[in-house]
């Protein structure tokens, strides 16, 4: 008899069901052993003290922020109020800070009182009476920013899992060989914002002032908005023969960035660091760049230079550092030739007439009186002539006629009209 090789042995249904039950039990048992990891830091029940502060020669205002850490699952800013804060130099001179808002302490220190190559430390006490201080940070002189430039490049975006075209900015360093070997850069972005329409008049709550014969006002047509780039950028020349760096990568601006469509400025601030401050910020840079990626290193929990005087075992987060700042501006004017992005829609009250300007004003008064919940004054007025030749006006408070609604201020930056940089401030 020929053997049929296509016949397969049959498994008992009863045994197969028993196998599935056993497997399910094992899986449930394993999963039940998994529990959230909660770091057991000393004092974590009240939040760890977080210090974010610096002393920068040339800054008009020195700022120290003191807060408490919150849980990862429920992050919330917890300012540490009512602290007594000061900075001391090696000679015992003190600079006192005042609390501008909860947890934010400020001081105006005359520039000539801050001396290069002098050590400064942060000293403060909390409302509970705990006393803290940092190690001394030598105030270093920073070389001028050598140059800033950009190239049009493609950058990988992990969120969209694709490459995006845009501008990659770089900075060069050319410092004396006997200067600091450790550097950090910050980038401040400023860009121009424009309203859609210019102002011909205003309603102040009582009277309409209108001028259709003169030039319209552009006092609320141009605005400038500013923000700090969140990235951390550090580099060292410690292993190089000279204190020179070329093409240090800074931030990347995607081509679709709305702040590139009119005029954009990247102000690069350069700081010379002490060695311990460099390694603190460099580790923070690594953590920031690797967060959210598939393969990351565990945070190194960089040691703070701030400690509790009476309880040195208490864990404190943050770092106090000192430096001077040099800066340079890099301007871009609509590099990708795109139409400026204005308000998506205008919220306005419109009216037209084929008669005189006086009649238009009378109609505007009537319109204001007939509208329920009319916006709080001042309400701005723009004027135009439609296709039928009628004189038209619109009252509005939104970004169509007031650029401040879209962000920023209508005060033009001092450096906006020119591209010359200052190297030290």
Rosetta blueprint (number, residue, H / E / L):
1 X L
2 X L
3 X L
4 X L
5 X L
6 X L
7 X L
8 X L
9 X L
10 X L
11 X L
12 X L
13 X H
14 X H
15 X H
16 X H
17 X H
18 X H
19 X H
20 X H
21 X H
22 X H
23 X H
24 X H
25 X H
26 X H
27 X H
28 X H
29 X H
30 X H
31 X H
32 X H
33 X L
34 X L
35 X L
36 X L
37 X L
38 X L
39 X L
40 X L
41 X L
42 X L
43 X L
44 X H
45 X H
46 X H
47 X L
48 X L
49 X E
50 X E
51 X E
52 X E
53 X E
54 X E
55 X E
56 X E
57 X E
58 X L
59 X L
60 X L
61 X L
62 X E
63 X E
64 X E
65 X E
66 X E
67 X E
68 X E
69 X L
70 X L
71 X L
72 X L
73 X L
74 X L
75 X L
76 X L
77 X L
78 X E
79 X E
80 X L
81 X L
82 X L
83 X L
84 X E
85 X E
86 X E
87 X E
88 X E
89 X E
90 X L
91 X L
92 X L
93 X L
94 X E
95 X E
96 X E
97 X L
98 X E
99 X E
100 X E
101 X E
102 X L
103 X L
104 X E
105 X E
106 X E
107 X E
108 X L
109 X L
110 X L
111 X H
112 X H
113 X H
114 X L
115 X L
116 X L
117 X L
118 X L
119 X E
120 X E
121 X E
122 X E
123 X E
124 X E
125 X E
126 X L
127 X L
128 X L
129 X L
130 X L
131 X E
132 X E
133 X E
134 X E
135 X L
136 X L
137 X E
138 X E
139 X L
140 X L
141 X L
142 X L
143 X L
144 X L
145 X L
146 X L
147 X E
148 X E
149 X E
150 X E
151 X E
152 X E
153 X E
154 X E
155 X E
156 X E
157 X E
158 X L
159 X L
160 X L
161 X L
162 X E
163 X E
164 X E
165 X E
166 X E
167 X E
168 X E
169 X E
170 X E
171 X E
172 X E
173 X E
174 X E
175 X L
176 X L
177 X L
178 X L
179 X L
180 X L
181 X L
182 X E
183 X E
184 X E
185 X E
186 X E
187 X E
188 X E
189 X E
190 X E
191 X E
192 X E
193 X E
194 X E
195 X L
196 X L
197 X L
198 X L
199 X E
200 X L
201 X E
202 X E
203 X E
204 X L
205 X L
206 X L
207 X L
208 X E
209 X E
210 X E
211 X L
212 X L
213 X L
214 X L
215 X L
216 X L
217 X E
218 X L
219 X L
220 X L
221 X L
222 X E
223 X E
224 X E
225 X E
226 X E
227 X E
228 X E
229 X L
230 X L
231 X L
232 X L
233 X E
234 X E
235 X E
236 X E
237 X L
238 X L
239 X L
240 X L
241 X L
242 X L
243 X L
244 X E
245 X E
246 X E
247 X E
248 X E
249 X E
250 X E
251 X E
252 X E
253 X E
254 X E
255 X L
256 X L
257 X L
258 X H
259 X H
260 X H
261 X L
262 X L
263 X L
264 X E
265 X E
266 X E
267 X E
268 X E
269 X E
270 X E
271 X E
272 X E
273 X L
274 X L
275 X H
276 X H
277 X H
278 X H
279 X H
280 X H
281 X H
282 X H
283 X H
284 X H
285 X H
286 X H
287 X H
288 X H
289 X H
290 X H
291 X L
292 X L
293 X L
294 X L
295 X L
296 X L
297 X L
298 X L
299 X L
300 X L
301 X L
302 X L
303 X L
304 X L
305 X L
306 X E
307 X E
308 X E
309 X L
310 X L
311 X L
312 X L
313 X L
314 X L
315 X L
316 X E
317 X E
318 X E
319 X E
320 X E
321 X E
322 X E
323 X E
324 X E
325 X E
326 X E
327 X E
328 X E
329 X E
330 X E
331 X E
332 X E
333 X L
334 X L
335 X L
336 X L
337 X L
338 X L
339 X L
340 X L
341 X L
342 X L
343 X L
344 X L
345 X L
346 X L
347 X L
348 X E
349 X E
350 X E
351 X E
352 X E
353 X E
354 X L
355 X L
356 X L
357 X H
358 X H
359 X H
360 X H
361 X H
362 X H
363 X H
364 X H
365 X H
366 X H
367 X H
368 X H
369 X H
370 X H
371 X L
372 X L
373 X L
374 X L
375 X L
376 X L
377 X L
378 X L
379 X E
380 X E
381 X E
382 X E
383 X E
384 X E
385 X E
386 X L
387 X L
388 X L
389 X L
390 X L
391 X E
392 X E
393 X E
394 X E
395 X E
396 X E
397 X L
398 X L
399 X L
400 X L
401 X L
402 X L
403 X H
404 X H
405 X H
406 X H
407 X L
408 X L
409 X E
410 X L
411 X L
412 X L
413 X L
414 X L
415 X L
416 X L
417 X L
418 X L
419 X L
420 X L
421 X L
422 X L
423 X L
424 X L
425 X L
